[in-house]
């Protein structure tokens, strides 16, 4: 697992007012604002939907950035879902002390084909995934929140701040090409 990818996701949740505990390649997140009353109907969350629809969650970033998460990939690599099994599931329940929590995958992308995309989503739901977030949503969400004239303690945020300061991400280009 790429620790850089885990750190990017971690910083995304922190900058969106979540308390985050990192344990190896899992992130336990708690919304510090009022938790949502009910779950969103959408499976794939992005932008403000993430803060508005997630109270407690265990998030698993999968940093296979060159792969699309097709049904074939999901069946060939069942370890993607290991965090849903014992002992990880018990650790999650222990961390949230009996409170409900969501199970979230953060992945690079889904297939372009609508049929394959729907099949991938079906497989993830059947395995116990509640929501999906893409790395492009995470990165664009971080860039949107970063202020170019504010100094950050996080090296991830600081690199993004410097890039934003030098015009790599302008206000007009908030919609990144990915």
Secondary structure, DSSP 8 states (H G I E B T S, - for coil): --HHHHHHHHHHHHHTTEEEEEETTEEEEEESS---SS--S-SB--THHHHHH-SEEEEEE---TT----HHHHHH-GGGGGGGSTTHHHHHHHHHTT---EEEEEES---SSHHHHHHHHHHHHHHT--EEEEHHHHHHHHHHH--TTS--SSHHHHHHHHHHHTTSS-GGG-S---
